[in-house]
Amino acid sequence: MKSVIRKDEAAVSPVIATILMVAITVVLAAVLYVMVSGLISPVSGNKPLVTFSSVTQSSGNATIGVAGASQAVSPSNYKVNLAVAGTTGNAVAMPTTGGNFVSMTIGTTTYRVYWTDIGGEKTVNPGDQFRVTGNNVALPAATSYTFYLLWSDGSSIQSTPWSTP
């Protein structure tokens, strides 16, 4: 049996070969980008679940304990809000350093919300506390309140109501 070997030397031109190699490289880079960007998701997409313990009141202040948190997230990802006697304030970014406070005015009264980072981890964790006070005064008596912990986009994470005696 005889083998047949072709003798024409026609092939893809160097210009076409270069274009094909660039196109293949671009497609591979795009596929790699899509794969990697799917693995790296921003923190803002992973809203944690936070639960509160009961509200304790003393000296005209209310303290809300964090009973659980599904993940440790920086306080810069949270906002806090307060409703007083059915009137809800405007959400504000929560304090980013434990022991600091943010102020909010509802009606004619200014309130403070403190965050205490019990473990010093600089993230919201079980054991941490939120304290709601007046502006250097006790909370008004016989008033209903609701404390809201919100995500940075304004969506609700957790809330807890209480009333002052």
Steps between C-alpha positions, in 0.01 A plus 500: 500500500623842411468795732399831357670811624366834393754739373304831503632741751186712535426588862336772703663833435703656785248786532206263545700288745581808711135610505391150605756489782390842631133398483568177690695693766218753543240224534711312756558821700124570500419148618762523776363840612144366521616199702704708746242778541242236591723380784573843645178654624491835680414512871193710426339197333526285813258652747550335840230369731513674838282417800445711809457396861235671709512875565617600847427842645683687772555867586267602219704321233425189296763238420452251218739205500614315189416134561625366169655598168537265204825666396737764632450814292651846538271759659546721192256263324217577743257781566283557806161661540250566774122534510354697790125488569434392141723763337802351324819701464747503213749214489860596574826310467573325827811593700806329356694505826373326812392744770416779255150617420289645220225754556159517340219746550142375500243772542667752729701248705857392429594139574837327511579145392824357639669182380716311750742255338534263797769275350690778322485317163377812314210297360142446620506174700303322772551678831518849345244754615304795368393762754227752427495815709371852490748777428664491848156445652284197577262367238152650536271289722191311380618499139525216247822449305631272226871465425590400143828350381520548124736396223691768309239495221226578756347153512403369843717251683333499842280716722379490857224696674471611864321758712631715783319473833 
